[in-house]
Amino acid sequence: MPIFLWEGEARKGEIKKGELEATDETAARNILRHQGYRSVVIKRKPKDVSEYFPFLKQKVKEKNVVVFARVFATMINAGLPLIQCLELLASQEENKTFAKMITAIKDDVAGGATLTDAFKKYPEVFDELFVNLVAAGESGGILDVILGRLSNYMEKAMKLKARVKGAMTYPISVLVISIGVVAVLLLKVIPVFQSMFEGMGSTLPAPTQFLVNASQFTKHYFLYMVGVVVFIGYAFKRFYKTEKGRLLCDDLILKAPVFGPLLKKVAVAKFTRTMSTMMASGVP
């Protein structure tokens, strides 16, 4: 839906500005009139370049959501109204994509929707755990406490993820470098020795002949090999998205000698931390 820029007079005489998502200008005016604004000036917001090229759109990172939840909890605890909290958060957010999202959430809440329903519209940013805990906080009147716990939980999850990535960086780097070295040997080094051996006219030992044959095969069919690897990667990605494929692949990964035990510990830590957060928040 298009976004409209508006400016109008609130009930107390204050001049307010903002953005509103609506089907057309008439619908936008009706929404603002319902919210109590008068003398409203509306104009359609020019389209951003990222709307034409989605890959240029700034991604919302987990860190943005952590800061959002923590500051939101502080504002609610200080006694600020929900709409004002969201307005301030949107104006202070440096990530433009997330700022637009917060503005849309604010408009939904101002239009009568619950905060939970507004968050549900953005599952790529606010996962099921986040939404369910916010729902528990709204129903129990402890939204600031829940948001504080959520920010702590997400911050610890980020640190755990960073430690896992750090532990996996070395073996993955060694594997990538090894593949690169083997490729250079097969494509550049062995052909030089092959020409030397051919000039000598001697019969090559079986292991050396095997390396020469492997070098020739790689040199002639390198692009085909790259294509096969890309196809296998694409097929694996599609297969992994299915329920059966995910179960099979995860089972094999957990049985892997190096990564298996590490991933098991990560899964157990995440499960216990999530369970603790949900039970402390009153989720049945």
N, C-alpha and C positions, 0 to 999 in steps of 0.2 A: 504494500500500500504506500501511497505517496506521503511525504512528511511536510507539514506546514509550520511555518514560523508565525507566532502570534504575539500580540501585545495587547493587554487589556487592563481594566480597572477592577480590582477586587472589591469585596463587600465593604472593607474598611477604608477604601479610597486609595490603597496602594497600587502602584503601577507594576504589573507583573509581566514577565516575558518567558517564552518557552517554546518547545517544539511539541508537535502533536501528530500522531499517525492516524489518518482517517481516509475513508474511501474518496471523499471529495471535499471541497471547501464548505459546502452546506452542512455536511455531517460534522466537520470540525467546529463550525459555529454553534451547532446544536449541543455538542459535547461541552464546549466552554460556557455556553449559556446555562446549561444544567449545573455546572460547577459554580455558578454565581458571578461570572465575569461580565462586565459591561464595556461598551465602547471598544469592542474588539476589532483590531486590525490584523488581517490574516493575509499571508502570501505564501505561495508554494516554495519550498526550499529547493534550490538548484541541486541537481543530482551530482553526487560525488563520483570521482573517477573510479573508485572501488566498486561502484554499482555496475559499471560496464566491464570491469576486469576484477572478478571476485578474488583472484589469487593475490591482488594487491591489498586486500582488506586486512587490517591489523588484527591479529589473533588475540583472543582473551586468554591470558596465561593463568595458571593456578595461583600464582603469587598475587595477581590482581584481585582474585576472589577472596583470598585470605585477608588482604588489607581492607577490602570492602566489608567483610563480615566483622572484623575487629573494630573498625571505625563506626560502623552501623550500631554495634552493640554499645559502644561508648556514648553515642548520641542519644540512643533510646534511654539508657541509664541516667543520662543528664536531664531527661524530661522533655526532649524535643518531640514535636508531633511527627508522625510517620512520613507524611508528605514532605515536610520541611527537611527531614533527614535525607530523603531520596534526592531532593533538589540539590542540597549541598554536596552530596556524594557525586552526583552527575556533573556538577560544575567543577569539582576538584579532580575528577578522574582524567588522567593524561591519555589513557587508551581510548581513542575516539569510538571504536566499536563498542566497548564496554559502556562508555558514557551514553551512547544512544540507547543501549539496552536498559540502563538504569532509568533513563528518561521515559522510555516506553512502560517500564514497570510502575513508575510513579504515576503516569497517566492512567494506567489500568486501576491502580489502587484508588486514585482520585475519582474514577468513574464508578466505584462501588465494588470492585473485585477484591478478594482477599490477597494478602501478600503471597500466600502459598500458590494460588491460582496464577498469579503474575509470574512467579518463578518457574512454574511448570511449562511455560511457553518457550523456555530456553534450556532444554535438557542437555545441550552440548556444553553448557557452562555450569548449570546447577544440577548436579546429579540427583538420583532418587533419595540418597541418604540426606543430602542437604534439604531437599523439599520436605521430606517426612519429618525431619527434626524441626524445621520452621513451623510446620503445621502443629506439632506438639507444643511448641513455644507460644503460638498464637492462641491455641485453645486453653493453655494453662496460664496465660498471662505472664510468662517468663521469657519473652522473646529475646531480651538483652542477654540473659544467662545462656540461652541456647546458642545464640550467635557467637558469644565468647567461647563456648566449648567447641563449636564448629571451627572457629579460627585456630584454636589450639590443636585440634585434631588434624586439620589440613596442614598446618605448619610442621607437625611431627611427621606426617606422611610424606611431605616434600623432602624433609631431611633424610628419611629412610630411603626414599627413591634415589636421592643424590648419592648416598653411601653405596647402594647397590650398583649404580652406574659406574661409580669409581672403582668398585671391585671387579667389574666386568670389562673395564677399559683395557687393562693390560693384556688378558688373553685374546681379546678381539683384535687388538693392535698387532700382536704377534702373528695371529692368523692372517690378517690382511697383508702384512709385510712379507710373510712367507710366500703367499700366493703371488705377490708382485715379483719377488726374487726368482721364483720358479718360472714365471712368464718371461722375464728378461733372459734367463739362461736358455730357455727353449727357443726364443725368437731371435736373440742376438749373439749369444756366446757360442752355443753348440754349432751353429752353421759355420763359424770361423774355423773351429777345429775339424769339422767335416771336410772342408776344402783342403786342409793340411793333410788329413789322413788319405784322401783320394789322390793327392799328389805323390804320396809315398808308395801307393799301390799295394799296401798290405791289407790282409784280412782283419777286420775289426773283431774284438771279443764280443760275445753275445750281449753283455750288459751295455757296452758302448754302442753297439749297433741298435739296441733297443732305444737308447736315448736319442740317437740320430733319427730313427724312424718317428719317435714321438715329436721331435723338433720339426721334422718335415710335415707331419700331420697337422700340428698346431699352426704352422706358418700358412699352409694352404687352406685350412678350414677354420681359421680364427674367428671370422665374422659369423660363421654358422654356429660355432661354439658359444659365442656371446648371445646370439639369438636364442639358442636352446636354454641357456641359463636364465635369460629374461622371461622366456615362456614358462619355465619351471617355477620361477619366482611368482609370476602372475597366477599360475594355476594353484600354487600352494596358498596364496593369499585368498583366492576365492574359496578354496576348500576349507581353509581355517575359519572362514566366516560362517560355515554351516555348523550346526550343533554337534553332529557326529564327528566332523573334522576337528573341531576345537577340542572335544574330549580326547580324541586319539592323539593329537599333537601335544596337548598339555600332559597327557600320561607319559608320553615318550620323553618330554622335556624334564619332567620331575624324576625320571629314572636315569637321566644323564649323569655321568660321574662327577663333573665339576659344578655345573650350574644347578643340578637337581636339588641337592641339600640346601644351597643358598636360597633358591626360590621357595622351598618349603618353609624355611625360617621366616622369609618375608611375608608369605601368605598367612602364617600363624600370627605373626606380630600385627598385621593389618586386621585380621579377624578379631583378635582380642581387644585391640584399641577401638575398633568400630563398635563392638558389643558393649564395651565399657561406656563409650560416649552415649549410645542409645539408651542404655539402662539408667544412666545418671540423668538423662533428659526426660525420663518417664514414658518412653515408647514401649508399648506392651510387647 
